[in-house]
Amino acid sequence: MNCTRIQLINRWGIAIMLETLPVEFREAYATLFARTPDDVMKHVIISELKRRLAEYRILDKKMRNQYGMSFGEFKKQRMVEINNHSFRIEEDYCDWELAIDGIKSVTAELKKLEKYL
């Protein structure tokens, strides 16, 4: 197996990643990230934020379909209380609230980073 050492150096000359990778990975890296190390890190961060946003949106959509309403309506109708604080309903509430908060915060982060897209 042919291995090559890839080292990313940030603008201050500090190594931010050091890996020994098979040549196939190095070639894929060169194809995907034919950019400066800083640009690579920007791409990785933005991609991770987009992945998280998609995950939060999927959970929101699943809950909307399951309950036939938005999270705001779910809260307004006091679904947790109506269902006698059922563990499943409370767990769904917490997960759904986390997804809604995640959508807001990740969207705000992406907006701040928009100029780098």
C-alpha positions in Angstrom: 0.0 0.0 0.0 1.4 3.4 -1.0 1.0 6.0 1.7 1.6 9.7 1.6 1.9 12.1 4.4 -0.5 15.1 4.1 0.1 18.1 6.3 -2.1 21.2 6.3 -0.4 24.3 7.6 -2.6 27.3 8.5 -1.6 30.9 7.7 0.4 31.1 11.0 2.5 28.1 10.0 0.9 25.8 12.6 0.1 22.2 11.5 -3.6 21.7 11.8 -3.8 18.2 10.4 -1.3 15.4 9.9 -2.3 12.1 8.4 -0.7 9.2 6.7 -3.1 8.2 4.0 -3.1 5.7 1.1 -2.4 7.4 -2.3 -6.1 6.9 -3.3 -7.1 9.2 -0.5 -4.5 11.8 -1.4 -5.8 11.8 -5.0 -9.4 12.2 -3.8 -8.2 15.0 -1.5 -6.5 16.7 -4.4 -9.6 16.5 -6.5 -12.0 17.7 -3.8 -9.8 20.2 -2.2 -7.6 21.7 -4.8 -7.4 24.8 -2.6 -5.4 26.4 0.2 -5.6 24.7 3.6 -7.7 27.6 4.9 -10.2 27.2 2.1 -10.3 23.5 2.9 -11.2 24.2 6.5 -13.8 26.7 5.5 -15.3 24.1 3.2 -15.3 21.4 5.9 -17.0 23.7 8.5 -19.7 24.9 6.1 -20.3 21.3 4.9 -20.7 20.2 8.5 -23.1 23.0 9.3 -25.2 22.2 6.2 -25.3 18.5 7.2 -26.5 19.4 10.7 -29.2 21.8 9.2 -30.4 18.9 7.0 -30.6 16.6 10.0 -32.6 19.1 12.0 -35.0 19.8 9.1 -35.5 16.0 8.6 -36.5 15.7 12.3 -38.8 18.7 12.1 -40.5 17.2 9.1 -40.8 13.8 10.7 -42.5 15.4 13.8 -44.8 17.6 11.7 -45.9 14.5 9.8 -46.3 12.4 13.0 -48.3 15.0 14.9 -50.0 16.8 11.9 -48.9 20.2 13.2 -45.9 22.5 13.7 -43.9 22.7 16.9 -45.5 26.0 17.7 -49.0 24.4 17.5 -47.7 21.4 19.5 -46.7 23.7 22.3 -49.8 25.9 22.0 -52.1 22.8 22.3 -50.1 21.7 25.3 -49.7 18.2 23.9 -47.4 17.1 26.7 -49.9 18.0 29.4 -52.8 16.5 27.4 -50.9 13.2 27.2 -50.2 13.1 30.9 -46.5 13.8 30.5 -46.0 10.6 28.6 -42.3 9.8 28.3 -42.6 9.4 24.5 -44.4 12.7 24.1 -42.0 14.6 26.4 -39.0 13.0 24.5 -40.5 14.1 21.2 -41.0 17.6 22.6 -37.4 17.8 23.6 -36.1 16.4 20.4 -38.3 18.6 18.3 -37.4 21.7 20.3 -33.7 20.9 19.8 -34.3 20.6 16.1 -36.1 23.9 15.9 -33.4 25.6 17.9 -30.8 23.9 15.8 -32.4 25.1 12.6 -32.4 28.7 13.9 -28.8 28.6 15.2 -27.2 26.8 12.2 -29.1 29.0 9.7 -27.7 32.1 11.6 -24.2 30.6 11.5 -24.5 29.9 7.8 -25.7 33.4 7.2 -22.6 34.8 9.0 -20.4 32.6 6.8 -22.3 33.3 3.6 -19.5 35.5 2.2 -17.2 32.4 2.1 -19.6 30.2 0.1 
